[in-house]
């Protein structure tokens, strides 16, 4: 599931997915919780290639539900953009 938000002129894609991958022949396994990542990207201006970068939302254990994962993702993305979650800029290579 992906949701796009905008913050300080950048696009934020919230990516939430089951903690355990779905096995062939079985339904989704939501009982073990959810993991989350975010993609921060420049808006597509049509003139140049927009930069983007993917970050995994840190956590010691999976999120209990998708709502918690989305809220934590948005907060983490805003912290990265504001420079409070890391010592390096978001566009610097990992």
N, C-alpha and C positions, 0 to 999 in steps of 0.2 A: 504494500500500500504506500502510495507516495502523495504528499501534499506539498504545494508550492506556496511559500510566503515571501514577503518582501520586507527588507530591513536595511535602512541606510543606503538605498540605491543598489542593493545586491539581492539576488534571488536565492532563497533557501528552500531546498527540497528535503522534506522530512521522509526518511525511509524507515519503515517499521516492518519487521519480519519475524516469523516464529524462531525461537531460540534453537529448536531442533528441526532440522530439515525434514520435509515430508518424504517418507519412504515410498517406493513404487508400490502401487496397489493399496495404499492406505490413505485415509483422510488427513487433513491438517492436524498437527499436534499442538494445540494451544495451551495444554495443561502445564507445560514447562515454561511458559512465559514468552516474552518477546525481547529481541535485541533491536537496536536502532543505530542508524547512521544518518549523516546529513551531507548534502552536497551544497556548497556555497559557490555561486557562479555570478559572473557579470551578466547583465541583461544583453540579449542578442540585439546588437545595433544594426546588423546587416552589413556593416562596413569592414569589420575585422573579426578574427576568431576570438570568441569570448573565452576568458579563462574560467576554469572551475577546479574545485578540489573537493575530495571526499574525506570525511572524518567519521570515525566510529565514536559514538557517544560512550564515554567511560562509565563503568559501573562494576560493582563486585558480583552482582547477580542479575539475572534477567528481570525485566520489568513485568509486573503482575498482569497488566492489561495494556491495550494499545493507547488508551488515553494518557496513562502515565508516561509511556514511551514518547508520545508526541510532545507533551508538555516539557519533558526533560530535554528533548532534542531542540526545541525552539529556544529554551533558555541557554543551552550550550552553544548554539549557533550565534546568538546575540553576544555571548561572552567572548567568543572567538573573534567576531567582527569588531567588537570594542577593544580587543587586545588584552582582556583580563584572564583568559584561560590558557595562555601560552606565552613563552618568552619570545617567540618568533612570529612574524607576520603571516597571515593566512596564505599569501601567494608565494612564500618562500618554499622551495622544494623540501620535501621530507628527508 
